[in-house]
Amino acid sequence: MELAAAPMAIFLDEPTSGLDATSAASIMRLLKAISRLGVTTIAIIHQPREQIFAGFDSILLLGQGRQLYGGPLADVQSYFTKIGFAFPTRGNPADTIMDIITGDGAQYTVGSNKHETSVSTLIDQWQNRGRYQKHLSVDVVRHRRVSNQSIMSAADQEESLHRTMKARGASWVAQVYYCCKRALTQQGEDETNSLTQQKSPDRDLTGLEQRH
């Protein structure tokens, strides 16, 4: 029902809760298809399977109500590797990240950072180095500068948003037509209901006369 209004963005709180893995993946594929239509899709999700996790463009990781990571999905594994965590070769990266951000990441630490796995430490590390994208390699930054065409001024962004909003929904003429059609339909239904209610007492009286 929410999608019928052609929204610019939708927010979903745990849309896969209570579903089996196959159904959850189907729902997330649908949301991915919706996002390709130009609808910003934001979802809160727990314990995603690897295919679901890979479908996100950007993620926000929270611990104790604080930000532990925020940015492209493609960079999250690189960030945690930079701060001393090692990802299992055949494991689900989403499961590894969930262990890390809940303070249970000691099993994935390597080197001198083996004792620095608390959530408070992760918060401090993101505040000090992660939030400024210092974990990105030079090659990644250079690639983004070349390939990312979405960096625009505020005026350009406003104009682009205006064009997007203008292209959404029905035209003014179509809106007037459907609003008038709906109003006439409602008036017709109200008139029919009114006539029915007026006739019903007569039928009741007739029935009483017949019984007498």
TORDOBA-271085 format. One record per residue: residue in three letters; residue number from 1; x, y, z of N, C-alpha, C in turn. Coordinates in Angstrom, 2 decimals. Example, Ala and Ser with C-alpha at 12.3 -4.5 7.8 and 13.67 -1.06 7.14 Angstrom:
// TORDOBA-271085
(atom 'ALA',1,(13.19,-5.69,7.80),(12.30,-4.50,7.80),(13.20,-3.30,7.80));
(atom 'SER',2,(12.85,-2.25,7.08),(13.67,-1.06,7.14),(12.90,0.03,7.87));
This chain:
// TORDOBA-271085
(atom 'MET',1,(0.83,-1.21,0.00),(0.00,0.00,0.00),(0.86,1.26,0.00));
(atom 'GLU',2,(1.98,1.21,0.70),(2.88,2.36,0.73),(3.47,2.64,-0.64));
(atom 'LEU',3,(3.75,1.61,-1.40),(4.36,1.78,-2.72),(3.37,2.37,-3.72));
(atom 'ALA',4,(2.07,2.26,-3.44),(1.07,2.80,-4.36),(1.17,4.31,-4.49));
(atom 'ALA',5,(1.73,4.97,-3.48),(1.89,6.42,-3.51),(3.16,6.85,-4.22));
(atom 'ALA',6,(3.92,5.91,-4.78),(5.18,6.21,-5.48),(6.09,7.08,-4.63));
(atom 'PRO',7,(6.51,6.60,-3.45),(7.33,7.43,-2.55),(8.75,7.60,-3.07));
(atom 'MET',8,(9.41,8.65,-2.58),(10.82,8.87,-2.91),(11.72,7.95,-2.09));
(atom 'ALA',9,(11.24,7.53,-0.92),(12.03,6.67,-0.05),(11.10,5.82,0.80));
(atom 'ILE',10,(11.55,4.61,1.16),(10.79,3.75,2.05),(11.72,3.25,3.15));
(atom 'PHE',11,(11.18,3.14,4.36),(11.92,2.65,5.51),(11.26,1.35,5.99));
(atom 'LEU',12,(12.05,0.31,6.17),(11.51,-0.99,6.57),(12.23,-1.47,7.83));
(atom 'ASP',13,(11.46,-1.81,8.85),(12.01,-2.31,10.11),(11.94,-3.83,10.12));
(atom 'GLU',14,(13.08,-4.45,9.90),(13.20,-5.91,9.89),(12.19,-6.58,8.96));
(atom 'PRO',15,(12.26,-6.31,7.67),(11.28,-6.89,6.72),(11.41,-8.39,6.55));
(atom 'THR',16,(12.53,-8.99,7.01),(12.72,-10.42,6.82),(12.49,-11.23,8.10));
(atom 'SER',17,(12.06,-10.57,9.18),(11.85,-11.29,10.44),(10.75,-12.33,10.29));
(atom 'GLY',18,(11.03,-13.53,10.80),(10.05,-14.61,10.76),(10.00,-15.37,9.45));
(atom 'LEU',19,(10.84,-15.01,8.50),(10.84,-15.67,7.20),(11.99,-16.66,7.11));
(atom 'ASP',20,(11.80,-17.70,6.31),(12.91,-18.61,6.05),(13.91,-17.94,5.11));
(atom 'ALA',21,(15.06,-18.56,4.94),(16.15,-17.94,4.17),(15.74,-17.65,2.73));
(atom 'THR',22,(14.99,-18.57,2.12),(14.58,-18.38,0.72),(13.60,-17.23,0.58));
(atom 'SER',23,(12.61,-17.16,1.47),(11.63,-16.08,1.42),(12.28,-14.73,1.71));
(atom 'ALA',24,(13.22,-14.72,2.65),(13.93,-13.48,2.97),(14.72,-12.98,1.78));
(atom 'ALA',25,(15.38,-13.90,1.08),(16.14,-13.52,-0.10),(15.22,-12.99,-1.20));
(atom 'SER',26,(14.04,-13.59,-1.33),(13.07,-13.13,-2.33),(12.61,-11.71,-2.02));
(atom 'ILE',27,(12.32,-11.43,-0.76),(11.89,-10.09,-0.36),(12.99,-9.07,-0.65));
(atom 'MET',28,(14.23,-9.41,-0.34),(15.32,-8.47,-0.54),(15.60,-8.25,-2.02));
(atom 'ARG',29,(15.40,-9.26,-2.84),(15.55,-9.06,-4.29),(14.49,-8.09,-4.80));
(atom 'LEU',30,(13.29,-8.20,-4.26),(12.22,-7.28,-4.64),(12.58,-5.85,-4.24));
(atom 'LEU',31,(13.09,-5.68,-3.03),(13.48,-4.34,-2.57),(14.63,-3.78,-3.41));
(atom 'LYS',32,(15.53,-4.66,-3.83),(16.63,-4.22,-4.70),(16.07,-3.74,-6.03));
(atom 'ALA',33,(15.09,-4.44,-6.57),(14.47,-4.02,-7.83),(13.76,-2.69,-7.67));
(atom 'ILE',34,(13.12,-2.49,-6.52),(12.45,-1.21,-6.26),(13.46,-0.08,-6.19));
(atom 'SER',35,(14.60,-0.34,-5.57),(15.62,0.71,-5.47),(16.16,1.10,-6.84));
(atom 'ARG',36,(16.19,0.15,-7.77),(16.66,0.47,-9.13),(15.69,1.38,-9.87));
(atom 'LEU',37,(14.45,1.44,-9.39),(13.46,2.34,-10.00),(13.61,3.77,-9.52));
(atom 'GLY',38,(14.52,4.00,-8.58),(14.75,5.35,-8.08),(14.19,5.59,-6.69));
(atom 'VAL',39,(13.73,4.55,-6.01),(13.19,4.68,-4.66),(14.30,4.33,-3.66));
(atom 'THR',40,(14.69,5.28,-2.84),(15.69,5.02,-1.82),(15.10,4.05,-0.80));
(atom 'THR',41,(15.76,2.92,-0.60),(15.24,1.87,0.27),(16.17,1.68,1.45));
(atom 'ILE',42,(15.64,1.89,2.65),(16.43,1.76,3.88),(15.78,0.67,4.73));
(atom 'ALA',43,(16.57,-0.33,5.12),(16.03,-1.46,5.86),(16.93,-1.81,7.04));
(atom 'ILE',44,(16.29,-2.15,8.16),(17.01,-2.70,9.31),(16.91,-4.20,9.21));
(atom 'ILE',45,(18.04,-4.87,9.30),(18.04,-6.32,9.09),(19.04,-6.96,10.05));
(atom 'HIS',46,(18.68,-8.15,10.53),(19.54,-8.90,11.45),(19.85,-10.27,10.83));
(atom 'GLN',47,(21.07,-10.72,11.04),(21.51,-12.04,10.59),(21.21,-12.30,9.12));
(atom 'PRO',48,(21.66,-11.44,8.22),(21.37,-11.69,6.80),(22.27,-12.79,6.23));
(atom 'ARG',49,(21.72,-13.59,5.34),(22.55,-14.54,4.62),(23.47,-13.78,3.67));
(atom 'GLU',50,(24.47,-14.44,3.17),(25.51,-13.75,2.39),(24.94,-13.09,1.14));
(atom 'GLN',51,(24.00,-13.73,0.46),(23.42,-13.15,-0.75),(22.64,-11.88,-0.43));
(atom 'ILE',52,(21.94,-11.87,0.70),(21.20,-10.68,1.10),(22.15,-9.56,1.46));
(atom 'PHE',53,(23.19,-9.88,2.21),(24.16,-8.88,2.62),(24.83,-8.24,1.41));
(atom 'ALA',54,(25.14,-9.04,0.42),(25.82,-8.52,-0.78),(24.91,-7.63,-1.61));
(atom 'GLY',55,(23.61,-7.65,-1.37),(22.69,-6.84,-2.15),(22.61,-5.39,-1.73));
(atom 'PHE',56,(23.16,-5.04,-0.56),(23.10,-3.66,-0.10),(24.16,-2.81,-0.80));
(atom 'ASP',57,(23.84,-1.56,-1.01),(24.80,-0.61,-1.56),(25.64,0.02,-0.45));
(atom 'SER',58,(24.97,0.46,0.62),(25.64,1.09,1.77),(25.06,0.50,3.04));
(atom 'ILE',59,(25.87,0.48,4.10),(25.40,-0.05,5.37),(25.82,0.88,6.50));
(atom 'LEU',60,(25.06,0.82,7.58),(25.35,1.56,8.80),(25.37,0.55,9.94));
(atom 'LEU',61,(26.50,0.44,10.62),(26.66,-0.50,11.73),(26.65,0.27,13.04));
(atom 'LEU',62,(25.86,-0.22,13.99),(25.71,0.45,15.28),(26.07,-0.49,16.41));
(atom 'GLY',63,(26.63,0.08,17.47),(26.93,-0.66,18.68),(26.76,0.26,19.87));
(atom 'GLN',64,(25.98,-0.18,20.84),(25.67,0.65,22.01),(25.08,2.01,21.60));
(atom 'GLY',65,(24.32,1.99,20.51),(23.70,3.23,20.03),(24.64,4.18,19.32));
(atom 'ARG',66,(25.86,3.76,19.08),(26.86,4.61,18.42),(27.28,3.99,17.09));
(atom 'GLN',67,(27.78,4.84,16.22),(28.17,4.38,14.89),(29.54,3.69,14.94));
(atom 'LEU',68,(29.59,2.50,14.34),(30.84,1.75,14.23),(31.38,1.75,12.80));
(atom 'TYR',69,(30.48,1.93,11.86),(30.85,2.04,10.44),(29.66,2.60,9.69));
(atom 'GLY',70,(29.96,3.40,8.70),(28.93,3.91,7.82),(29.52,4.23,6.48));
(atom 'GLY',71,(29.05,3.55,5.43),(29.60,3.80,4.12),(29.29,2.67,3.16));
(atom 'PRO',72,(29.98,2.62,2.04),(29.72,1.59,1.03),(29.96,0.19,1.57));
(atom 'LEU',73,(29.16,-0.75,1.12),(29.35,-2.14,1.52),(30.70,-2.67,1.03));
(atom 'ALA',74,(31.12,-2.22,-0.13),(32.37,-2.71,-0.71),(33.59,-2.39,0.14));
(atom 'ASP',75,(33.48,-1.40,1.05),(34.63,-0.98,1.85),(34.62,-1.50,3.27));
(atom 'VAL',76,(33.53,-2.14,3.70),(33.42,-2.50,5.11),(34.45,-3.55,5.51));
(atom 'GLN',77,(34.65,-4.56,4.66),(35.62,-5.60,4.99),(37.04,-5.03,5.01));
(atom 'SER',78,(37.32,-4.14,4.09),(38.63,-3.49,4.06),(38.87,-2.67,5.32));
(atom 'TYR',79,(37.84,-2.00,5.80),(37.98,-1.17,7.01),(38.32,-2.02,8.22));
(atom 'PHE',80,(37.58,-3.10,8.45),(37.83,-3.92,9.63),(39.15,-4.68,9.51));
(atom 'THR',81,(39.55,-4.97,8.29),(40.87,-5.58,8.11),(41.97,-4.61,8.50));
(atom 'LYS',82,(41.79,-3.33,8.17),(42.78,-2.31,8.49),(42.96,-2.12,9.99));
(atom 'ILE',83,(41.89,-2.34,10.75),(42.00,-2.12,12.19),(42.30,-3.42,12.94));
(atom 'GLY',84,(42.68,-4.49,12.22),(43.22,-5.67,12.87),(42.39,-6.92,12.87));
(atom 'PHE',85,(41.31,-6.98,12.09),(40.48,-8.18,12.06),(40.72,-8.94,10.76));
(atom 'ALA',86,(40.64,-10.27,10.87),(40.81,-11.13,9.70),(39.50,-11.88,9.43));
(atom 'PHE',87,(39.04,-11.87,8.20),(37.79,-12.53,7.83),(38.07,-13.96,7.37));
(atom 'PRO',88,(37.30,-14.94,7.86),(37.48,-16.32,7.39),(37.24,-16.43,5.89));
(atom 'THR',89,(37.99,-17.30,5.26),(37.91,-17.42,3.81),(36.54,-17.91,3.35));
(atom 'ARG',90,(35.98,-18.88,4.06),(34.72,-19.49,3.63),(33.55,-19.09,4.51));
(atom 'GLY',91,(33.69,-18.07,5.31),(32.62,-17.65,6.19),(31.75,-16.57,5.58));
(atom 'ASN',92,(30.60,-16.37,6.17),(29.70,-15.30,5.76),(30.23,-14.00,6.35));
(atom 'PRO',93,(30.62,-13.03,5.54),(31.16,-11.78,6.09),(30.17,-11.06,7.00));
(atom 'ALA',94,(28.87,-11.23,6.75),(27.87,-10.59,7.61),(27.93,-11.17,9.01));
(atom 'ASP',95,(28.10,-12.49,9.14),(28.21,-13.10,10.47),(29.47,-12.63,11.19));
(atom 'THR',96,(30.56,-12.53,10.46),(31.81,-12.06,11.06),(31.66,-10.63,11.57));
(atom 'ILE',97,(31.05,-9.78,10.76),(30.85,-8.38,11.16),(29.94,-8.29,12.37));
(atom 'MET',98,(28.87,-9.10,12.43),(27.98,-9.08,13.57),(28.72,-9.48,14.85));
(atom 'ASP',99,(29.60,-10.47,14.75),(30.40,-10.86,15.92),(31.30,-9.71,16.36));
(atom 'ILE',100,(31.90,-9.04,15.40),(32.84,-7.95,15.72),(32.13,-6.80,16.40));
(atom 'ILE',101,(31.01,-6.36,15.84),(30.37,-5.15,16.37),(29.60,-5.40,17.67));
(atom 'THR',102,(29.44,-6.67,18.05),(28.83,-6.97,19.35),(29.88,-7.25,20.42));
(atom 'GLY',103,(31.16,-7.04,20.08),(32.23,-7.21,21.05),(32.78,-8.61,21.14));
(atom 'ASP',104,(32.36,-9.49,20.24),(32.80,-10.88,20.26),(33.73,-11.16,19.09));
(atom 'GLY',105,(34.61,-10.20,18.79),(35.47,-10.33,17.62),(36.88,-10.78,17.93));
(atom 'ALA',106,(37.16,-11.22,19.17),(38.53,-11.64,19.52),(39.01,-12.80,18.66));
(atom 'GLN',107,(38.08,-13.65,18.26),(38.47,-14.81,17.45),(38.93,-14.43,16.05));
(atom 'TYR',108,(38.66,-13.20,15.65),(39.06,-12.75,14.31),(40.24,-11.78,14.32));
(atom 'THR',109,(40.78,-11.49,15.51),(41.86,-10.52,15.59),(43.20,-11.17,15.28));
(atom 'VAL',110,(44.10,-10.35,14.79),(45.45,-10.81,14.48),(46.45,-9.77,14.98));
(atom 'GLY',111,(47.66,-10.21,15.29),(48.73,-9.29,15.65),(48.52,-8.65,17.01));
(atom 'SER',112,(48.96,-7.40,17.13),(48.96,-6.70,18.41),(47.59,-6.19,18.82));
(atom 'ASN',113,(46.61,-6.24,17.94),(45.28,-5.73,18.26),(44.37,-6.79,18.88));
(atom 'LYS',114,(44.93,-7.90,19.31),(44.13,-9.02,19.76),(43.26,-8.68,20.96));
(atom 'HIS',115,(43.67,-7.73,21.81),(42.90,-7.41,23.00),(41.93,-6.25,22.77));
(atom 'GLU',116,(42.01,-5.58,21.65),(41.19,-4.41,21.39),(39.95,-4.79,20.57));
(atom 'THR',117,(39.02,-5.42,21.22),(37.82,-5.88,20.51),(36.53,-5.37,21.15));
(atom 'SER',118,(36.61,-4.55,22.16),(35.40,-4.06,22.81),(34.66,-3.09,21.89));
(atom 'VAL',119,(33.35,-2.95,22.14),(32.54,-2.05,21.33),(33.00,-0.61,21.50));
(atom 'SER',120,(33.36,-0.23,22.71),(33.82,1.15,22.94),(35.09,1.44,22.16));
(atom 'THR',121,(35.96,0.44,22.02),(37.17,0.63,21.22),(36.83,0.80,19.74));
(atom 'LEU',122,(35.88,0.03,19.26),(35.45,0.16,17.87),(34.84,1.53,17.60));
(atom 'ILE',123,(34.09,2.04,18.58),(33.49,3.38,18.43),(34.59,4.43,18.33));
(atom 'ASP',124,(35.59,4.33,19.20),(36.69,5.30,19.18),(37.48,5.22,17.89));
(atom 'GLN',125,(37.69,4.01,17.39),(38.45,3.87,16.15),(37.70,4.47,14.97));
(atom 'TRP',126,(36.38,4.30,14.94),(35.62,4.90,13.85),(35.63,6.42,13.94));
(atom 'GLN',127,(35.55,6.96,15.16),(35.57,8.40,15.34),(36.93,8.98,14.95));
(atom 'ASN',128,(37.99,8.25,15.23),(39.33,8.78,15.02),(39.85,8.59,13.60));
(atom 'ARG',129,(39.45,7.50,12.95),(40.03,7.23,11.64),(39.02,6.80,10.59));
(atom 'GLY',130,(38.02,6.03,10.98),(37.11,5.47,9.99),(36.19,6.48,9.36));
(atom 'ARG',131,(35.67,7.42,10.14),(34.67,8.34,9.63),(35.20,9.24,8.53));
(atom 'TYR',132,(36.50,9.39,8.46),(37.10,10.23,7.41),(37.61,9.40,6.24));
(atom 'GLN',133,(37.22,8.11,6.21),(37.55,7.24,5.09),(39.05,7.08,4.90));
(atom 'LYS',134,(39.81,7.14,5.99),(41.26,6.97,5.87),(41.65,5.53,5.58));
(atom 'HIS',135,(40.69,4.61,5.77),(41.00,3.20,5.55),(41.04,2.85,4.08));
(atom 'LEU',136,(40.55,3.73,3.22),(40.51,3.42,1.79),(41.91,3.48,1.20));
(atom 'SER',137,(42.17,2.58,0.31),(43.46,2.58,-0.36),(43.50,3.70,-1.40));
(atom 'VAL',138,(44.69,4.04,-1.84),(44.86,5.09,-2.83),(44.17,4.71,-4.14));
(atom 'ASP',139,(44.24,3.42,-4.49),(43.62,2.96,-5.74),(42.11,3.12,-5.68));
(atom 'VAL',140,(41.50,2.82,-4.52),(40.05,2.94,-4.39),(39.63,4.39,-4.50));
(atom 'VAL',141,(40.36,5.29,-3.83),(40.04,6.71,-3.88),(40.17,7.25,-5.28));
(atom 'ARG',142,(41.25,6.86,-5.98),(41.46,7.33,-7.35),(40.35,6.82,-8.26));
(atom 'HIS',143,(39.95,5.56,-8.07),(38.89,4.99,-8.90),(37.58,5.75,-8.67));
(atom 'ARG',144,(37.30,6.12,-7.44),(36.05,6.84,-7.15),(36.07,8.23,-7.77));
(atom 'ARG',145,(37.21,8.88,-7.74),(37.28,10.21,-8.32),(37.02,10.18,-9.80));
(atom 'VAL',146,(37.43,9.09,-10.45),(37.25,8.99,-11.89),(35.84,8.54,-12.25));
(atom 'SER',147,(35.31,7.53,-11.49),(34.07,6.89,-11.91),(32.82,7.50,-11.28));
(atom 'ASN',148,(32.95,8.16,-10.14),(31.76,8.67,-9.46),(31.31,9.97,-10.09));
(atom 'GLN',149,(30.16,9.94,-10.76),(29.64,11.12,-11.44),(28.54,11.81,-10.64));
(atom 'SER',150,(28.32,11.35,-9.38),(27.23,11.91,-8.59),(27.66,13.09,-7.73));
(atom 'ILE',151,(28.93,13.48,-7.81),(29.41,14.62,-7.02),(28.98,15.90,-7.73));
(atom 'MET',152,(27.98,16.58,-7.18),(27.43,17.78,-7.81),(27.29,18.86,-6.77));
(atom 'SER',153,(27.13,20.08,-7.23),(26.87,21.18,-6.32),(25.45,21.09,-5.80));
(atom 'ALA',154,(25.15,21.90,-4.80),(23.81,21.88,-4.21),(22.75,22.26,-5.25));
(atom 'ALA',155,(23.08,23.23,-6.10),(22.13,23.65,-7.13),(21.87,22.52,-8.13));
(atom 'ASP',156,(22.93,21.81,-8.51),(22.77,20.69,-9.45),(21.94,19.58,-8.82));
(atom 'GLN',157,(22.18,19.30,-7.54),(21.42,18.25,-6.85),(19.95,18.63,-6.75));
(atom 'GLU',158,(19.68,19.91,-6.47),(18.30,20.36,-6.36),(17.58,20.26,-7.70));
(atom 'GLU',159,(18.27,20.61,-8.76),(17.68,20.53,-10.10),(17.43,19.07,-10.49));
(atom 'SER',160,(18.39,18.19,-10.15),(18.22,16.77,-10.44),(17.05,16.19,-9.66));
(atom 'LEU',161,(16.90,16.58,-8.40),(15.78,16.11,-7.59),(14.45,16.63,-8.14));
(atom 'HIS',162,(14.45,17.88,-8.61),(13.24,18.45,-9.17),(12.80,17.68,-10.42));
(atom 'ARG',163,(13.76,17.33,-11.27),(13.43,16.57,-12.48),(12.89,15.18,-12.12));
(atom 'THR',164,(13.49,14.55,-11.10),(13.04,13.23,-10.68),(11.62,13.28,-10.15));
(atom 'MET',165,(11.32,14.27,-9.31),(9.99,14.39,-8.72),(8.95,14.73,-9.79));
(atom 'LYS',166,(9.36,15.54,-10.77),(8.43,15.93,-11.83),(8.05,14.74,-12.69));
(atom 'ALA',167,(8.98,13.80,-12.84),(8.72,12.64,-13.69),(7.91,11.56,-12.98));
(atom 'ARG',168,(7.71,11.71,-11.68),(7.00,10.69,-10.91),(5.50,10.99,-10.88));
(atom 'GLY',169,(4.69,9.95,-10.85),(3.26,10.11,-10.70),(2.57,10.56,-11.98));
(atom 'ALA',170,(1.26,10.80,-11.86),(0.45,11.18,-13.01),(0.57,12.68,-13.29));
(atom 'SER',171,(0.22,13.08,-14.52),(0.22,14.50,-14.88),(-0.94,15.21,-14.20));
(atom 'TRP',172,(-0.92,16.56,-14.26),(-1.97,17.35,-13.61),(-3.34,17.02,-14.20));
(atom 'VAL',173,(-3.42,16.90,-15.51),(-4.69,16.58,-16.17),(-5.20,15.21,-15.72));
(atom 'ALA',174,(-4.30,14.24,-15.66),(-4.71,12.90,-15.23),(-5.18,12.90,-13.79));
(atom 'GLN',175,(-4.52,13.68,-12.94),(-4.92,13.75,-11.54),(-6.33,14.34,-11.41));
(atom 'VAL',176,(-6.60,15.41,-12.17),(-7.93,16.02,-12.14),(-8.99,15.02,-12.60));
(atom 'TYR',177,(-8.69,14.28,-13.68),(-9.63,13.31,-14.22),(-9.96,12.23,-13.18));
(atom 'TYR',178,(-8.93,11.65,-12.57),(-9.17,10.56,-11.62),(-9.83,11.06,-10.34));
(atom 'CYS',179,(-9.49,12.26,-9.91),(-10.14,12.82,-8.72),(-11.63,13.06,-8.98));
(atom 'CYS',180,(-11.95,13.60,-10.16),(-13.37,13.81,-10.52),(-14.11,12.49,-10.65));
(atom 'LYS',181,(-13.47,11.51,-11.26),(-14.09,10.21,-11.42),(-14.36,9.57,-10.07));
(atom 'ARG',182,(-13.41,9.70,-9.15),(-13.60,9.14,-7.81),(-14.74,9.85,-7.09));
(atom 'ALA',183,(-14.78,11.19,-7.21),(-15.83,11.95,-6.55),(-17.21,11.57,-7.08));
(atom 'LEU',184,(-17.33,11.42,-8.41),(-18.62,11.03,-9.00),(-19.03,9.62,-8.56));
(atom 'THR',185,(-18.06,8.74,-8.50),(-18.35,7.37,-8.05),(-18.85,7.36,-6.61));
(atom 'GLN',186,(-18.18,8.15,-5.76),(-18.60,8.23,-4.37),(-20.00,8.82,-4.24));
(atom 'GLN',187,(-20.28,9.87,-5.03),(-21.61,10.47,-4.99),(-22.68,9.47,-5.44));
(atom 'GLY',188,(-22.37,8.70,-6.48),(-23.32,7.69,-6.94),(-23.58,6.62,-5.89));
(atom 'GLU',189,(-22.53,6.18,-5.22),(-22.69,5.17,-4.18),(-23.48,5.73,-3.00));
(atom 'ASP',190,(-23.22,6.99,-2.63),(-23.96,7.60,-1.52),(-25.44,7.71,-1.86));
(atom 'GLU',191,(-25.75,8.09,-3.11),(-27.15,8.21,-3.53),(-27.84,6.85,-3.50));
(atom 'THR',192,(-27.14,5.82,-3.95),(-27.71,4.47,-3.94),(-27.98,3.99,-2.52));
(atom 'ASN',193,(-27.04,4.25,-1.62),(-27.21,3.84,-0.22),(-28.37,4.60,0.43));
(atom 'SER',194,(-28.51,5.88,0.06),(-29.59,6.69,0.63),(-30.95,6.16,0.19));
(atom 'LEU',195,(-31.08,5.81,-1.09),(-32.34,5.26,-1.59),(-32.67,3.91,-0.95));
(atom 'THR',196,(-31.66,3.11,-0.73),(-31.87,1.80,-0.11),(-32.37,1.95,1.32));
(atom 'GLN',197,(-31.77,2.91,2.04),(-32.19,3.13,3.42),(-33.62,3.68,3.48));
(atom 'GLN',198,(-34.03,4.48,2.50),(-35.38,5.01,2.49),(-36.41,3.93,2.21));
(atom 'LYS',199,(-36.07,2.93,1.42),(-37.00,1.87,1.07),(-37.12,0.81,2.16));
(atom 'SER',200,(-36.12,0.62,2.93),(-36.12,-0.46,3.90),(-37.22,-0.35,4.94));
(atom 'PRO',201,(-37.63,0.83,5.50),(-38.73,0.89,6.46),(-40.04,0.43,5.85));
(atom 'ASP',202,(-40.33,0.74,4.57),(-41.56,0.32,3.92),(-41.64,-1.20,3.85));
(atom 'ARG',203,(-40.51,-1.83,3.55),(-40.50,-3.28,3.48),(-40.77,-3.88,4.85));
(atom 'ASP',204,(-40.22,-3.23,5.89),(-40.44,-3.74,7.23),(-41.91,-3.62,7.62));
(atom 'LEU',205,(-42.55,-2.46,7.23),(-43.98,-2.29,7.53),(-44.83,-3.30,6.81));
(atom 'THR',206,(-44.50,-3.59,5.56),(-45.24,-4.57,4.79),(-45.16,-5.94,5.44));
(atom 'GLY',207,(-43.97,-6.27,5.91),(-43.81,-7.54,6.58),(-44.62,-7.64,7.85));
(atom 'LEU',208,(-44.72,-6.49,8.57),(-45.51,-6.48,9.80),(-46.97,-6.65,9.47));
(atom 'GLU',209,(-47.49,-6.00,8.39),(-48.89,-6.11,8.00),(-49.23,-7.53,7.61));
(atom 'GLN',210,(-48.29,-8.17,6.91),(-48.55,-9.54,6.50),(-48.62,-10.48,7.70));
(atom 'ARG',211,(-47.73,-10.21,8.69),(-47.76,-11.07,9.88),(-49.04,-10.87,10.66));
(atom 'HIS',212,(-49.55,-9.59,10.73),(-50.80,-9.35,11.44),(-51.96,-10.00,10.68));
